[in-house]
């Protein structure tokens, strides 16, 4: 796959993910924030699953390598990249939930008007 096709795929995916947010911007801000939080959680969970599958695939390839050095090296790279993906996505997950928690929007999905009444 050449760079031009890959660039078009990435741009199309980015537009597909942001268009619902743009159309929701005309509505209620609380609903937009709630929808954005839902999308963010879904994307993060999806990427966590992908990283887990890469890690498990590396383990399966390592077990079935049969002592072949090239296959073991390939399996090791899958395992390492899976672990890196899991660490990054777990950090993003924790940071996202922390930001949702401290912004006072995560519990009841409303923007506080005056919290010091």
TANORPE-V955889 format. One record per backbone hydrogen bond with DSSP energy under -1.0 kcal/mol. NH is the residue of the N-H (numbers start at 1). CO is the residue of the C=O. If there is no record, write none. Layout:
# TANORPE-V955889
NH|CO, NH|CO
This chain:
# TANORPE-V955889
6|2, 7|3, 8|4, 9|5, 10|6, 11|7, 12|8, 13|9, 14|10, 15|11, 16|12, 17|13, 18|14, 19|15, 22|18, 23|19, 24|20, 27|24, 32|28, 33|29, 34|30, 35|31, 36|32, 37|33, 38|34, 39|35, 40|36, 41|37, 42|38, 43|39, 44|40, 45|41, 46|42, 47|43, 48|44, 49|45, 50|46, 51|47, 52|48, 53|49, 54|50, 55|51, 56|52, 57|53, 58|54, 59|55, 60|56, 61|57, 62|58, 63|59, 64|60, 68|65, 72|68, 73|69, 74|70, 75|71, 76|72, 77|73, 78|74, 79|75, 80|76, 81|77, 82|78, 83|79, 84|80, 85|81, 86|82, 87|83, 88|84, 89|85, 90|86, 91|87, 92|88, 93|89, 94|90, 95|91, 96|92, 97|93, 98|94, 99|95, 100|96, 101|97, 102|98, 103|99, 105|100, 106|100
